[in-house]
Amino acid sequence: MPRERVERGVEAAKRLERHLESIATSVVTKDTMAHFISAGMEMMQAANTTMKSMQIPQETKDRVHKAEKELLLAMRSAIDVVISELDKEMPSKGSEVRRIEIRKAKPKSR
């Protein structure tokens, strides 16, 4: 009985993962990701420029840096989704390693 529950749980988790992937790939396009990344970089640059020109408490700087890190992690995750979609669109090489036996040719008789 416990094993069946675990197997059902694993299958439910797999279904959920497929569903979430389906939603993410239909909502998030490559253009959306490019704009998201560009906006995030602009925000980070603006925050860093502002902090350099103002006297800001160290705790505030630390919080801004933590927010920047979270933004970068979100970007990394988004980039991973786009890469995954690109990989799906690329044709597989279909190459496989095969062993080819080379035999020494017998001399021709005359």
Gaussian input, Z-matrix of N, CA and C with variables (Angstrom, degrees):
# hf/3-21g

backbone

0 1
 N
 C     1     B1
 C     2     B2     1     A1
 N     3     B3     2     A2     1     D1
 C     4     B4     3     A3     2     D2
 C     5     B5     4     A4     3     D3
 N     6     B6     5     A5     4     D4
 C     7     B7     6     A6     5     D5
 C     8     B8     7     A7     6     D6
 N     9     B9     8     A8     7     D7
 C    10    B10     9     A9     8     D8
 C    11    B11    10    A10     9     D9
 N    12    B12    11    A11    10    D10
 C    13    B13    12    A12    11    D11
 C    14    B14    13    A13    12    D12
 N    15    B15    14    A14    13    D13
 C    16    B16    15    A15    14    D14
 C    17    B17    16    A16    15    D15
 N    18    B18    17    A17    16    D16
 C    19    B19    18    A18    17    D17
 C    20    B20    19    A19    18    D18
 N    21    B21    20    A20    19    D19
 C    22    B22    21    A21    20    D20
 C    23    B23    22    A22    21    D21
 N    24    B24    23    A23    22    D22
 C    25    B25    24    A24    23    D23
 C    26    B26    25    A25    24    D24
 N    27    B27    26    A26    25    D25
 C    28    B28    27    A27    26    D26
 C    29    B29    28    A28    27    D27
 N    30    B30    29    A29    28    D28
 C    31    B31    30    A30    29    D29
 C    32    B32    31    A31    30    D30
 N    33    B33    32    A32    31    D31
 C    34    B34    33    A33    32    D32
 C    35    B35    34    A34    33    D33
 N    36    B36    35    A35    34    D34
 C    37    B37    36    A36    35    D35
 C    38    B38    37    A37    36    D36
 N    39    B39    38    A38    37    D37
 C    40    B40    39    A39    38    D38
 C    41    B41    40    A40    39    D39
 N    42    B42    41    A41    40    D40
 C    43    B43    42    A42    41    D41
 C    44    B44    43    A43    42    D42
 N    45    B45    44    A44    43    D43
 C    46    B46    45    A45    44    D44
 C    47    B47    46    A46    45    D45
 N    48    B48    47    A47    46    D46
 C    49    B49    48    A48    47    D47
 C    50    B50    49    A49    48    D48
 N    51    B51    50    A50    49    D49
 C    52    B52    51    A51    50    D50
 C    53    B53    52    A52    51    D51
 N    54    B54    53    A53    52    D52
 C    55    B55    54    A54    53    D53
 C    56    B56    55    A55    54    D54
 N    57    B57    56    A56    55    D55
 C    58    B58    57    A57    56    D56
 C    59    B59    58    A58    57    D57
 N    60    B60    59    A59    58    D58
 C    61    B61    60    A60    59    D59
 C    62    B62    61    A61    60    D60
 N    63    B63    62    A62    61    D61
 C    64    B64    63    A63    62    D62
 C    65    B65    64    A64    63    D63
 N    66    B66    65    A65    64    D64
 C    67    B67    66    A66    65    D65
 C    68    B68    67    A67    66    D66
 N    69    B69    68    A68    67    D67
 C    70    B70    69    A69    68    D68
 C    71    B71    70    A70    69    D69
 N    72    B72    71    A71    70    D70
 C    73    B73    72    A72    71    D71
 C    74    B74    73    A73    72    D72
 N    75    B75    74    A74    73    D73
 C    76    B76    75    A75    74    D74
 C    77    B77    76    A76    75    D75
 N    78    B78    77    A77    76    D76
 C    79    B79    78    A78    77    D77
 C    80    B80    79    A79    78    D78
 N    81    B81    80    A80    79    D79
 C    82    B82    81    A81    80    D80
 C    83    B83    82    A82    81    D81
 N    84    B84    83    A83    82    D82
 C    85    B85    84    A84    83    D83
 C    86    B86    85    A85    84    D84
 N    87    B87    86    A86    85    D85
 C    88    B88    87    A87    86    D86
 C    89    B89    88    A88    87    D87
 N    90    B90    89    A89    88    D88
 C    91    B91    90    A90    89    D89
 C    92    B92    91    A91    90    D90
 N    93    B93    92    A92    91    D91
 C    94    B94    93    A93    92    D92
 C    95    B95    94    A94    93    D93
 N    96    B96    95    A95    94    D94
 C    97    B97    96    A96    95    D95
 C    98    B98    97    A97    96    D96
 N    99    B99    98    A98    97    D97
 C   100   B100    99    A99    98    D98
 C   101   B101   100   A100    99    D99
 N   102   B102   101   A101   100   D100
 C   103   B103   102   A102   101   D101
 C   104   B104   103   A103   102   D102
 N   105   B105   104   A104   103   D103
 C   106   B106   105   A105   104   D104
 C   107   B107   106   A106   105   D105
 N   108   B108   107   A107   106   D106
 C   109   B109   108   A108   107   D107
 C   110   B110   109   A109   108   D108
 N   111   B111   110   A110   109   D109
 C   112   B112   111   A111   110   D110
 C   113   B113   112   A112   111   D111
 N   114   B114   113   A113   112   D112
 C   115   B115   114   A114   113   D113
 C   116   B116   115   A115   114   D114
 N   117   B117   116   A116   115   D115
 C   118   B118   117   A117   116   D116
 C   119   B119   118   A118   117   D117
 N   120   B120   119   A119   118   D118
 C   121   B121   120   A120   119   D119
 C   122   B122   121   A121   120   D120
 N   123   B123   122   A122   121   D121
 C   124   B124   123   A123   122   D122
 C   125   B125   124   A124   123   D123
 N   126   B126   125   A125   124   D124
 C   127   B127   126   A126   125   D125
 C   128   B128   127   A127   126   D126
 N   129   B129   128   A128   127   D127
 C   130   B130   129   A129   128   D128
 C   131   B131   130   A130   129   D129
 N   132   B132   131   A131   130   D130
 C   133   B133   132   A132   131   D131
 C   134   B134   133   A133   132   D132
 N   135   B135   134   A134   133   D133
 C   136   B136   135   A135   134   D134
 C   137   B137   136   A136   135   D135
 N   138   B138   137   A137   136   D136
 C   139   B139   138   A138   137   D137
 C   140   B140   139   A139   138   D138
 N   141   B141   140   A140   139   D139
 C   142   B142   141   A141   140   D140
 C   143   B143   142   A142   141   D141
 N   144   B144   143   A143   142   D142
 C   145   B145   144   A144   143   D143
 C   146   B146   145   A145   144   D144
 N   147   B147   146   A146   145   D145
 C   148   B148   147   A147   146   D146
 C   149   B149   148   A148   147   D147
 N   150   B150   149   A149   148   D148
 C   151   B151   150   A150   149   D149
 C   152   B152   151   A151   150   D150
 N   153   B153   152   A152   151   D151
 C   154   B154   153   A153   152   D152
 C   155   B155   154   A154   153   D153
 N   156   B156   155   A155   154   D154
 C   157   B157   156   A156   155   D155
 C   158   B158   157   A157   156   D156
 N   159   B159   158   A158   157   D157
 C   160   B160   159   A159   158   D158
 C   161   B161   160   A160   159   D159
 N   162   B162   161   A161   160   D160
 C   163   B163   162   A162   161   D161
 C   164   B164   163   A163   162   D162
 N   165   B165   164   A164   163   D163
 C   166   B166   165   A165   164   D164
 C   167   B167   166   A166   165   D165
 N   168   B168   167   A167   166   D166
 C   169   B169   168   A168   167   D167
 C   170   B170   169   A169   168   D168
 N   171   B171   170   A170   169   D169
 C   172   B172   171   A171   170   D170
 C   173   B173   172   A172   171   D171
 N   174   B174   173   A173   172   D172
 C   175   B175   174   A174   173   D173
 C   176   B176   175   A175   174   D174
 N   177   B177   176   A176   175   D175
 C   178   B178   177   A177   176   D176
 C   179   B179   178   A178   177   D177
 N   180   B180   179   A179   178   D178
 C   181   B181   180   A180   179   D179
 C   182   B182   181   A181   180   D180
 N   183   B183   182   A182   181   D181
 C   184   B184   183   A183   182   D182
 C   185   B185   184   A184   183   D183
 N   186   B186   185   A185   184   D184
 C   187   B187   186   A186   185   D185
 C   188   B188   187   A187   186   D186
 N   189   B189   188   A188   187   D187
 C   190   B190   189   A189   188   D188
 C   191   B191   190   A190   189   D189
 N   192   B192   191   A191   190   D190
 C   193   B193   192   A192   191   D191
 C   194   B194   193   A193   192   D192
 N   195   B195   194   A194   193   D193
 C   196   B196   195   A195   194   D194
 C   197   B197   196   A196   195   D195
 N   198   B198   197   A197   196   D196
 C   199   B199   198   A198   197   D197
 C   200   B200   199   A199   198   D198
 N   201   B201   200   A200   199   D199
 C   202   B202   201   A201   200   D200
 C   203   B203   202   A202   201   D201
 N   204   B204   203   A203   202   D202
 C   205   B205   204   A204   203   D203
 C   206   B206   205   A205   204   D204
 N   207   B207   206   A206   205   D205
 C   208   B208   207   A207   206   D206
 C   209   B209   208   A208   207   D207
 N   210   B210   209   A209   208   D208
 C   211   B211   210   A210   209   D209
 C   212   B212   211   A211   210   D210
 N   213   B213   212   A212   211   D211
 C   214   B214   213   A213   212   D212
 C   215   B215   214   A214   213   D213
 N   216   B216   215   A215   214   D214
 C   217   B217   216   A216   215   D215
 C   218   B218   217   A217   216   D216
 N   219   B219   218   A218   217   D217
 C   220   B220   219   A219   218   D218
 C   221   B221   220   A220   219   D219
 N   222   B222   221   A221   220   D220
 C   223   B223   222   A222   221   D221
 C   224   B224   223   A223   222   D222
 N   225   B225   224   A224   223   D223
 C   226   B226   225   A225   224   D224
 C   227   B227   226   A226   225   D225
 N   228   B228   227   A227   226   D226
 C   229   B229   228   A228   227   D227
 C   230   B230   229   A229   228   D228
 N   231   B231   230   A230   229   D229
 C   232   B232   231   A231   230   D230
 C   233   B233   232   A232   231   D231
 N   234   B234   233   A233   232   D232
 C   235   B235   234   A234   233   D233
 C   236   B236   235   A235   234   D234
 N   237   B237   236   A236   235   D235
 C   238   B238   237   A237   236   D236
 C   239   B239   238   A238   237   D237
 N   240   B240   239   A239   238   D238
 C   241   B241   240   A240   239   D239
 C   242   B242   241   A241   240   D240
 N   243   B243   242   A242   241   D241
 C   244   B244   243   A243   242   D242
 C   245   B245   244   A244   243   D243
 N   246   B246   245   A245   244   D244
 C   247   B247   246   A246   245   D245
 C   248   B248   247   A247   246   D246
 N   249   B249   248   A248   247   D247
 C   250   B250   249   A249   248   D248
 C   251   B251   250   A250   249   D249
 N   252   B252   251   A251   250   D250
 C   253   B253   252   A252   251   D251
 C   254   B254   253   A253   252   D252
 N   255   B255   254   A254   253   D253
 C   256   B256   255   A255   254   D254
 C   257   B257   256   A256   255   D255
 N   258   B258   257   A257   256   D256
 C   259   B259   258   A258   257   D257
 C   260   B260   259   A259   258   D258
 N   261   B261   260   A260   259   D259
 C   262   B262   261   A261   260   D260
 C   263   B263   262   A262   261   D261
 N   264   B264   263   A263   262   D262
 C   265   B265   264   A264   263   D263
 C   266   B266   265   A265   264   D264
 N   267   B267   266   A266   265   D265
 C   268   B268   267   A267   266   D266
 C   269   B269   268   A268   267   D267
 N   270   B270   269   A269   268   D268
 C   271   B271   270   A270   269   D269
 C   272   B272   271   A271   270   D270
 N   273   B273   272   A272   271   D271
 C   274   B274   273   A273   272   D272
 C   275   B275   274   A274   273   D273
 N   276   B276   275   A275   274   D274
 C   277   B277   276   A276   275   D275
 C   278   B278   277   A277   276   D276
 N   279   B279   278   A278   277   D277
 C   280   B280   279   A279   278   D278
 C   281   B281   280   A280   279   D279
 N   282   B282   281   A281   280   D280
 C   283   B283   282   A282   281   D281
 C   284   B284   283   A283   282   D282
 N   285   B285   284   A284   283   D283
 C   286   B286   285   A285   284   D284
 C   287   B287   286   A286   285   D285
 N   288   B288   287   A287   286   D286
 C   289   B289   288   A288   287   D287
 C   290   B290   289   A289   288   D288
 N   291   B291   290   A290   289   D289
 C   292   B292   291   A291   290   D290
 C   293   B293   292   A292   291   D291
 N   294   B294   293   A293   292   D292
 C   295   B295   294   A294   293   D293
 C   296   B296   295   A295   294   D294
 N   297   B297   296   A296   295   D295
 C   298   B298   297   A297   296   D296
 C   299   B299   298   A298   297   D297
 N   300   B300   299   A299   298   D298
 C   301   B301   300   A300   299   D299
 C   302   B302   301   A301   300   D300
 N   303   B303   302   A302   301   D301
 C   304   B304   303   A303   302   D302
 C   305   B305   304   A304   303   D303
 N   306   B306   305   A305   304   D304
 C   307   B307   306   A306   305   D305
 C   308   B308   307   A307   306   D306
 N   309   B309   308   A308   307   D307
 C   310   B310   309   A309   308   D308
 C   311   B311   310   A310   309   D309
 N   312   B312   311   A311   310   D310
 C   313   B313   312   A312   311   D311
 C   314   B314   313   A313   312   D312
 N   315   B315   314   A314   313   D313
 C   316   B316   315   A315   314   D314
 C   317   B317   316   A316   315   D315
 N   318   B318   317   A317   316   D316
 C   319   B319   318   A318   317   D317
 C   320   B320   319   A319   318   D318
 N   321   B321   320   A320   319   D319
 C   322   B322   321   A321   320   D320
 C   323   B323   322   A322   321   D321
 N   324   B324   323   A323   322   D322
 C   325   B325   324   A324   323   D323
 C   326   B326   325   A325   324   D324
 N   327   B327   326   A326   325   D325
 C   328   B328   327   A327   326   D326
 C   329   B329   328   A328   327   D327

   B1=1.4560
   B2=1.5307
   B3=1.3544
   B4=1.4700
   B5=1.5307
   B6=1.3223
   B7=1.4673
   B8=1.5325
   B9=1.3231
   B10=1.4612
   B11=1.5274
   B12=1.3138
   B13=1.4707
   B14=1.5244
   B15=1.3220
   B16=1.4655
   B17=1.5251
   B18=1.3275
   B19=1.4670
   B20=1.5243
   B21=1.3466
   B22=1.4635
   B23=1.5217
   B24=1.3317
   B25=1.4593
   B26=1.5184
   B27=1.3287
   B28=1.4658
   B29=1.5240
   B30=1.3198
   B31=1.4672
   B32=1.5346
   B33=1.3240
   B34=1.4688
   B35=1.5270
   B36=1.3238
   B37=1.4680
   B38=1.5245
   B39=1.3213
   B40=1.4627
   B41=1.5284
   B42=1.3361
   B43=1.4681
   B44=1.5264
   B45=1.3302
   B46=1.4567
   B47=1.5268
   B48=1.3128
   B49=1.4649
   B50=1.5335
   B51=1.3338
   B52=1.4679
   B53=1.5277
   B54=1.3272
   B55=1.4624
   B56=1.5299
   B57=1.3202
   B58=1.4639
   B59=1.5250
   B60=1.3169
   B61=1.4647
   B62=1.5187
   B63=1.3183
   B64=1.4557
   B65=1.5255
   B66=1.3136
   B67=1.4659
   B68=1.5278
   B69=1.3216
   B70=1.4652
   B71=1.5123
   B72=1.3135
   B73=1.4593
   B74=1.5210
   B75=1.3187
   B76=1.4665
   B77=1.5228
   B78=1.3099
   B79=1.4582
   B80=1.5244
   B81=1.3052
   B82=1.4580
   B83=1.5260
   B84=1.3291
   B85=1.4610
   B86=1.5269
   B87=1.3007
   B88=1.4682
   B89=1.5244
   B90=1.3365
   B91=1.4650
   B92=1.5213
   B93=1.3201
   B94=1.4657
   B95=1.5164
   B96=1.3261
   B97=1.4565
   B98=1.5248
   B99=1.3312
   B100=1.4610
   B101=1.5264
   B102=1.3325
   B103=1.4678
   B104=1.5326
   B105=1.3181
   B106=1.4685
   B107=1.5235
   B108=1.3108
   B109=1.4639
   B110=1.5254
   B111=1.3182
   B112=1.4620
   B113=1.5274
   B114=1.3245
   B115=1.4678
   B116=1.5244
   B117=1.3041
   B118=1.4610
   B119=1.5240
   B120=1.3189
   B121=1.4666
   B122=1.5293
   B123=1.3308
   B124=1.4697
   B125=1.5279
   B126=1.3294
   B127=1.4669
   B128=1.5228
   B129=1.3182
   B130=1.4638
   B131=1.5260
   B132=1.3224
   B133=1.4659
   B134=1.5270
   B135=1.3178
   B136=1.4698
   B137=1.5269
   B138=1.3112
   B139=1.4665
   B140=1.5254
   B141=1.3160
   B142=1.4688
   B143=1.5183
   B144=1.3238
   B145=1.4688
   B146=1.5205
   B147=1.3238
   B148=1.4639
   B149=1.5190
   B150=1.3186
   B151=1.4650
   B152=1.5261
   B153=1.3222
   B154=1.4674
   B155=1.5219
   B156=1.3240
   B157=1.4691
   B158=1.5305
   B159=1.3129
   B160=1.4625
   B161=1.5190
   B162=1.3023
   B163=1.4548
   B164=1.5243
   B165=1.3096
   B166=1.4605
   B167=1.5229
   B168=1.3379
   B169=1.4669
   B170=1.5408
   B171=1.3214
   B172=1.4580
   B173=1.5316
   B174=1.3172
   B175=1.4646
   B176=1.5347
   B177=1.3297
   B178=1.4663
   B179=1.5207
   B180=1.3315
   B181=1.4597
   B182=1.5279
   B183=1.3369
   B184=1.4675
   B185=1.5269
   B186=1.3284
   B187=1.4716
   B188=1.5368
   B189=1.3187
   B190=1.4673
   B191=1.5270
   B192=1.3251
   B193=1.4711
   B194=1.5296
   B195=1.3307
   B196=1.4671
   B197=1.5276
   B198=1.3344
   B199=1.4663
   B200=1.5295
   B201=1.3264
   B202=1.4676
   B203=1.5254
   B204=1.3208
   B205=1.4623
   B206=1.5248
   B207=1.3316
   B208=1.4646
   B209=1.5286
   B210=1.3217
   B211=1.4557
   B212=1.5287
   B213=1.3124
   B214=1.4661
   B215=1.5300
   B216=1.3206
   B217=1.4687
   B218=1.5310
   B219=1.3401
   B220=1.4642
   B221=1.5262
   B222=1.3201
   B223=1.4625
   B224=1.5275
   B225=1.3260
   B226=1.4704
   B227=1.5200
   B228=1.3154
   B229=1.4624
   B230=1.5271
   B231=1.3314
   B232=1.4585
   B233=1.5272
   B234=1.3105
   B235=1.4674
   B236=1.5224
   B237=1.3153
   B238=1.4721
   B239=1.5267
   B240=1.3412
   B241=1.4691
   B242=1.5251
   B243=1.3282
   B244=1.4620
   B245=1.5273
   B246=1.3210
   B247=1.4702
   B248=1.5203
   B249=1.3119
   B250=1.4653
   B251=1.5265
   B252=1.3307
   B253=1.4592
   B254=1.5268
   B255=1.3212
   B256=1.4629
   B257=1.5233
   B258=1.3208
   B259=1.4613
   B260=1.5187
   B261=1.3270
   B262=1.4691
   B263=1.5293
   B264=1.3430
   B265=1.4556
   B266=1.5264
   B267=1.3179
   B268=1.4626
   B269=1.5231
   B270=1.3306
   B271=1.4696
   B272=1.5203
   B273=1.3061
   B274=1.4541
   B275=1.5151
   B276=1.2952
   B277=1.4586
   B278=1.5167
   B279=1.3039
   B280=1.4595
   B281=1.5180
   B282=1.2997
   B283=1.4630
   B284=1.5191
   B285=1.2688
   B286=1.4529
   B287=1.5188
   B288=1.2696
   B289=1.4589
   B290=1.5191
   B291=1.3179
   B292=1.4645
   B293=1.5131
   B294=1.2737
   B295=1.4579
   B296=1.5294
   B297=1.3186
   B298=1.4655
   B299=1.5232
   B300=1.3024
   B301=1.4611
   B302=1.5213
   B303=1.3058
   B304=1.4596
   B305=1.5187
   B306=1.3221
   B307=1.4556
   B308=1.5160
   B309=1.2896
   B310=1.4503
   B311=1.5195
   B312=1.3334
   B313=1.4603
   B314=1.5187
   B315=1.3274
   B316=1.4669
   B317=1.5162
   B318=1.3144
   B319=1.4608
   B320=1.5199
   B321=1.3164
   B322=1.4723
   B323=1.5212
   B324=1.3228
   B325=1.4678
   B326=1.5257
   B327=1.3444
   B328=1.4697
   B329=1.4603
   A1=111.85
   A2=120.57
   A3=119.23
   A4=112.33
   A5=116.08
   A6=119.27
   A7=110.60
   A8=116.73
   A9=120.74
   A10=111.04
   A11=116.33
   A12=120.40
   A13=110.15
   A14=116.08
   A15=120.11
   A16=109.80
   A17=116.29
   A18=119.90
   A19=111.45
   A20=116.83
   A21=119.94
   A22=110.61
   A23=115.89
   A24=120.06
   A25=111.93
   A26=116.29
   A27=120.87
   A28=109.66
   A29=116.68
   A30=120.45
   A31=110.79
   A32=116.96
   A33=120.27
   A34=110.48
   A35=116.54
   A36=120.41
   A37=110.65
   A38=117.20
   A39=120.95
   A40=110.68
   A41=116.69
   A42=120.00
   A43=110.88
   A44=115.70
   A45=120.75
   A46=110.51
   A47=116.83
   A48=120.99
   A49=110.66
   A50=116.86
   A51=120.42
   A52=110.50
   A53=116.71
   A54=121.04
   A55=110.91
   A56=117.00
   A57=120.60
   A58=111.36
   A59=116.50
   A60=119.93
   A61=110.20
   A62=116.53
   A63=121.23
   A64=110.74
   A65=116.32
   A66=120.89
   A67=109.86
   A68=116.91
   A69=121.07
   A70=111.47
   A71=117.19
   A72=119.41
   A73=112.48
   A74=117.68
   A75=118.61
   A76=111.61
   A77=118.07
   A78=121.76
   A79=111.70
   A80=116.54
   A81=121.57
   A82=109.20
   A83=115.70
   A84=120.03
   A85=109.31
   A86=115.64
   A87=120.38
   A88=110.39
   A89=116.95
   A90=120.20
   A91=110.93
   A92=116.63
   A93=120.63
   A94=109.92
   A95=116.08
   A96=119.83
   A97=111.45
   A98=117.19
   A99=120.40
   A100=110.82
   A101=117.24
   A102=120.96
   A103=111.20
   A104=116.29
   A105=120.65
   A106=110.42
   A107=116.62
   A108=120.93
   A109=110.57
   A110=116.44
   A111=120.84
   A112=110.94
   A113=116.86
   A114=120.88
   A115=110.94
   A116=116.27
   A117=120.23
   A118=112.26
   A119=116.17
   A120=119.59
   A121=110.63
   A122=117.05
   A123=120.38
   A124=110.72
   A125=117.06
   A126=120.72
   A127=110.76
   A128=116.82
   A129=119.83
   A130=111.12
   A131=116.57
   A132=119.75
   A133=111.02
   A134=117.01
   A135=120.65
   A136=110.71
   A137=117.20
   A138=120.71
   A139=110.84
   A140=117.13
   A141=119.95
   A142=111.97
   A143=117.84
   A144=121.65
   A145=110.37
   A146=116.36
   A147=120.94
   A148=110.82
   A149=117.37
   A150=120.19
   A151=111.46
   A152=117.92
   A153=120.78
   A154=111.39
   A155=116.49
   A156=119.52
   A157=113.14
   A158=118.46
   A159=121.55
   A160=109.80
   A161=114.61
   A162=118.54
   A163=107.42
   A164=114.46
   A165=120.59
   A166=107.61
   A167=117.40
   A168=119.99
   A169=110.82
   A170=115.25
   A171=120.75
   A172=111.91
   A173=117.98
   A174=120.90
   A175=110.78
   A176=116.27
   A177=120.06
   A178=110.38
   A179=117.03
   A180=120.47
   A181=110.91
   A182=115.44
   A183=119.58
   A184=111.00
   A185=115.89
   A186=119.49
   A187=111.38
   A188=116.57
   A189=119.77
   A190=109.49
   A191=117.04
   A192=120.16
   A193=111.67
   A194=116.35
   A195=118.80
   A196=110.45
   A197=116.13
   A198=120.12
   A199=110.35
   A200=116.80
   A201=120.60
   A202=110.84
   A203=115.12
   A204=119.14
   A205=110.50
   A206=116.99
   A207=120.42
   A208=110.94
   A209=116.34
   A210=120.26
   A211=110.43
   A212=116.51
   A213=120.07
   A214=111.24
   A215=117.07
   A216=119.84
   A217=110.88
   A218=116.08
   A219=119.54
   A220=110.09
   A221=116.74
   A222=120.65
   A223=110.64
   A224=115.81
   A225=119.52
   A226=110.48
   A227=115.48
   A228=120.02
   A229=110.86
   A230=116.02
   A231=120.18
   A232=110.84
   A233=116.21
   A234=120.20
   A235=109.95
   A236=116.88
   A237=120.29
   A238=111.40
   A239=116.52
   A240=120.28
   A241=110.02
   A242=116.33
   A243=119.97
   A244=110.61
   A245=117.00
   A246=120.62
   A247=109.96
   A248=116.50
   A249=120.52
   A250=110.88
   A251=116.84
   A252=120.39
   A253=111.42
   A254=116.16
   A255=119.12
   A256=110.93
   A257=115.76
   A258=119.73
   A259=111.17
   A260=116.89
   A261=120.65
   A262=111.19
   A263=116.66
   A264=120.88
   A265=112.96
   A266=116.54
   A267=119.78
   A268=109.87
   A269=116.15
   A270=117.75
   A271=109.85
   A272=114.78
   A273=117.65
   A274=108.69
   A275=116.21
   A276=121.24
   A277=111.20
   A278=115.79
   A279=119.49
   A280=113.05
   A281=115.41
   A282=116.91
   A283=109.32
   A284=113.54
   A285=118.72
   A286=107.57
   A287=114.98
   A288=120.43
   A289=107.97
   A290=114.77
   A291=120.10
   A292=108.52
   A293=114.35
   A294=119.83
   A295=107.85
   A296=115.78
   A297=121.31
   A298=107.23
   A299=113.89
   A300=119.06
   A301=109.08
   A302=117.34
   A303=122.48
   A304=107.57
   A305=114.46
   A306=119.60
   A307=109.41
   A308=112.96
   A309=118.57
   A310=107.67
   A311=117.60
   A312=121.37
   A313=110.48
   A314=115.53
   A315=121.04
   A316=108.48
   A317=116.96
   A318=118.29
   A319=110.72
   A320=116.14
   A321=121.08
   A322=109.47
   A323=115.66
   A324=119.59
   A325=108.08
   A326=115.93
   A327=120.07
   A328=112.54
   D1=-48.68
   D2=179.78
   D3=-61.99
   D4=-35.80
   D5=-179.78
   D6=-63.81
   D7=-40.47
   D8=178.25
   D9=-62.92
   D10=-39.34
   D11=179.33
   D12=-64.70
   D13=-40.81
   D14=178.80
   D15=-64.16
   D16=-44.70
   D17=-179.93
   D18=-63.14
   D19=-40.52
   D20=177.16
   D21=-64.97
   D22=-38.80
   D23=178.48
   D24=-64.67
   D25=-41.11
   D26=178.58
   D27=-64.13
   D28=-44.20
   D29=179.73
   D30=-63.91
   D31=-39.84
   D32=177.93
   D33=-64.28
   D34=-40.08
   D35=178.20
   D36=-64.11
   D37=-39.54
   D38=178.67
   D39=-65.48
   D40=-41.54
   D41=178.04
   D42=-62.58
   D43=-42.81
   D44=178.73
   D45=-62.32
   D46=-43.13
   D47=179.26
   D48=-61.17
   D49=-45.03
   D50=178.75
   D51=-62.85
   D52=-40.55
   D53=179.64
   D54=-63.98
   D55=-46.47
   D56=179.83
   D57=-64.08
   D58=-39.50
   D59=177.80
   D60=-63.22
   D61=-40.30
   D62=178.73
   D63=-62.05
   D64=-43.86
   D65=179.70
   D66=-65.03
   D67=-47.38
   D68=-177.01
   D69=-61.49
   D70=-41.78
   D71=-176.81
   D72=-75.22
   D73=-23.67
   D74=178.68
   D75=-86.22
   D76=-24.12
   D77=-178.09
   D78=-92.81
   D79=-42.17
   D80=-174.21
   D81=-95.61
   D82=113.83
   D83=178.02
   D84=-98.45
   D85=170.95
   D86=178.21
   D87=-63.58
   D88=-40.13
   D89=178.23
   D90=-63.73
   D91=-41.98
   D92=178.30
   D93=-58.49
   D94=-44.85
   D95=-179.03
   D96=-65.07
   D97=-40.14
   D98=178.92
   D99=-61.50
   D100=-43.38
   D101=178.66
   D102=-67.53
   D103=-39.57
   D104=178.87
   D105=-61.18
   D106=-45.09
   D107=-179.26
   D108=-66.00
   D109=-43.20
   D110=179.37
   D111=-61.85
   D112=-44.44
   D113=179.23
   D114=-63.55
   D115=-42.16
   D116=179.51
   D117=-62.44
   D118=-41.99
   D119=179.02
   D120=-65.49
   D121=-40.44
   D122=177.77
   D123=-61.23
   D124=-42.81
   D125=179.88
   D126=-63.47
   D127=-42.53
   D128=-179.64
   D129=-64.98
   D130=-43.25
   D131=179.05
   D132=-63.92
   D133=-40.22
   D134=178.73
   D135=-64.09
   D136=-43.55
   D137=179.92
   D138=-63.56
   D139=-44.04
   D140=179.64
   D141=-65.52
   D142=-41.25
   D143=178.26
   D144=-62.94
   D145=-43.82
   D146=-179.77
   D147=-63.68
   D148=-43.47
   D149=-177.82
   D150=-66.02
   D151=-30.86
   D152=179.66
   D153=-71.23
   D154=-33.20
   D155=-175.52
   D156=-90.79
   D157=-5.63
   D158=-178.40
   D159=-124.67
   D160=157.08
   D161=173.33
   D162=-89.28
   D163=106.87
   D164=-175.99
   D165=-118.36
   D166=137.38
   D167=178.57
   D168=-57.41
   D169=146.87
   D170=-178.12
   D171=-59.03
   D172=-36.29
   D173=179.12
   D174=-60.86
   D175=-39.92
   D176=177.91
   D177=-66.24
   D178=-42.93
   D179=177.34
   D180=-59.46
   D181=-42.63
   D182=179.60
   D183=-61.60
   D184=-41.53
   D185=179.48
   D186=-66.17
   D187=-39.54
   D188=177.99
   D189=-64.00
   D190=-41.56
   D191=178.88
   D192=-65.51
   D193=-36.98
   D194=176.26
   D195=-65.34
   D196=-40.02
   D197=177.72
   D198=-64.25
   D199=-40.17
   D200=177.08
   D201=-61.07
   D202=-42.28
   D203=179.65
   D204=-62.24
   D205=-43.94
   D206=179.07
   D207=-62.96
   D208=-39.08
   D209=177.61
   D210=-63.32
   D211=-42.92
   D212=178.38
   D213=-64.58
   D214=-38.97
   D215=177.27
   D216=-64.65
   D217=-38.77
   D218=176.77
   D219=-64.28
   D220=-41.05
   D221=177.96
   D222=-62.74
   D223=-42.87
   D224=179.15
   D225=-59.71
   D226=-43.79
   D227=179.09
   D228=-62.94
   D229=-42.75
   D230=179.54
   D231=-65.03
   D232=-40.35
   D233=178.29
   D234=-63.49
   D235=-39.85
   D236=177.53
   D237=-59.66
   D238=-38.49
   D239=178.63
   D240=-64.57
   D241=-44.81
   D242=-179.72
   D243=-64.37
   D244=-42.53
   D245=178.13
   D246=-60.69
   D247=-42.67
   D248=178.56
   D249=-59.94
   D250=-41.98
   D251=178.49
   D252=-66.91
   D253=-39.04
   D254=177.60
   D255=-63.77
   D256=-41.11
   D257=178.30
   D258=-60.40
   D259=-36.90
   D260=179.06
   D261=-67.34
   D262=-33.19
   D263=-177.73
   D264=-79.48
   D265=-22.16
   D266=-177.41
   D267=-79.54
   D268=135.86
   D269=178.74
   D270=-67.88
   D271=143.33
   D272=178.85
   D273=-71.71
   D274=148.05
   D275=-177.57
   D276=-68.40
   D277=-27.89
   D278=179.11
   D279=66.02
   D280=13.12
   D281=-179.97
   D282=-89.06
   D283=142.22
   D284=176.92
   D285=-140.47
   D286=154.78
   D287=-179.92
   D288=-81.81
   D289=125.45
   D290=177.06
   D291=-124.99
   D292=145.03
   D293=177.78
   D294=-88.50
   D295=126.72
   D296=178.29
   D297=-115.47
   D298=122.45
   D299=-179.20
   D300=-88.38
   D301=128.75
   D302=178.36
   D303=-110.64
   D304=121.44
   D305=179.99
   D306=-106.51
   D307=147.50
   D308=177.12
   D309=-73.33
   D310=130.43
   D311=-178.94
   D312=-70.19
   D313=140.93
   D314=175.64
   D315=-76.97
   D316=141.98
   D317=177.49
   D318=-65.50
   D319=140.95
   D320=-179.04
   D321=-74.17
   D322=137.54
   D323=177.96
   D324=-90.45
   D325=146.52
   D326=-177.43
   D327=-104.37

